[in-house]
């Protein structure tokens, strides 16, 4: 599969781990494809022309906007949505990476015809995500 990481994701931190974990699949991002700032419908057309299978994004408006949703369908692209988190820094980056890395097998193992929506689930709140700590 060929998957595109949208510019609203920390794709610089995701491409290498995803490529190493999912070796049979290709992960590209805006810098690879020179697609910074391209409008979504135009982006979907570009991705379809280059045989992408899916877009991974935090842009939920792509499903709400009729033209964009239609553009996804016409392009034959699966939409893999990553929830927006109100967490900055390393914790936010780790939470997004964890959602994408752990959610992708569900997409890759699915056997559906035509483009579908995959909504990844948000990781637990930071206070519940960390380890239990106790003295040795």
N, C-alpha and C positions, 0 to 999 in steps of 0.2 A: 504494500500500500504506500501511497505517497500522500503525506500529510503536511499541511501548511499551518505554521504557528503565526497567528495574527500579531500585529504590532502592539496590541494592547496587553500582551503577555510578556513576562521576562524571558523572552525566547533565547537570549544569549546564554542564560543559565540552564535552559531546558534542552537545547539541541544536542549537546554532547552526551548527557546521561541517557536521553531517549535513544540516541543512535547506538549507544553501547548496549542498552538493555533490549532494544527491539531491532536486532541486526538485519532482519529481512525487510525492514521498512525504511522509507526515506523521509526525513524531516527537513523542511525548508522554512525560511523566514524572510521577512521583507528585505533584509540586506543581501541575501542570496539572490533574490529575484528582482531587486531594484523596484520595490513596490511601496515605498513609504508614502503615506498620504493619499493613496489611490482610493477613490470612492468605492463602496462595497460592491455595487452591481458590476462595475468595471472589473474589480478584483475577481469576482466569481467567474466572469467570462474568461479572464486571463488564466485562472487556475484550471478551468475546464479545457482550454486549448492545450494546456501542458499536462493533461492527464492526472491531475490531482484527484484524490478520492474524498478528502475531507479537509475542513478547516477547523482548527482548534482556536477558540476565541472566548473573550469575556464580554463580547458585544451582544447582549440579549436583544437589543433593538433590531438586529437582523431578522429576528423572528416576528417582531411586532410590525415592522414596516412592510407593507404589502409588496412593494417593488423588490425589496431585498429578499424577502422570503421566496417570492416567485423566481428571483435570480438564482437562488440556491437550488431550487427545484430544476430549473432549466439547465443549469450547469451540471446537475447530477451530483452535487456535493453533499456529503453528510456534514451535519453541523454538530460539533462537539463543544458544549458550553461549559465553561469554568466559572463558578460563582465568584462574584466580586467579594473581596474581603476587606475589612477595615483594619488591616494590619500592615504596618510598614516594616522596612528593614529586613533583616535576615529571617525573622519569624514569618513574615508575610511571604517572602520568597520560598521558604521551605514548605509552607502550607500549600501554595499554588503548585509547586513542583510535586509534592506528595499526591495531590488530587489528580494531576495529569498522569503521573507515572502509574499510580494504582488504578486509575479508571480506564486506561487504554485497553487492557486485556478484554474488558467487557465489550468494547467496540470491535476490537480485532477478531474476537471469537464469534461475533454475531453473524448470522446468515440471513440477511434481509435483502429484498429486492428494492431498488430505488433508494433515493436519498432519505435519510432519517435524522431525527434529532436525538442526541445523546446529552443529557444533562448530568454532568458530574456532580457528585455530592460534596458539600463543603466539609472540610475536616472539622473536628471538634474545636471548640473555643480554645484559645491559647492556654487558659488556666486548666483545661481538662486534657490537653494534648501532651503536656510534658510528662516526664517520668516521675515516679514516686521516688523520693529521696529520703534516705535514713542513714544514720551513722553506722559504720562497720562494727 
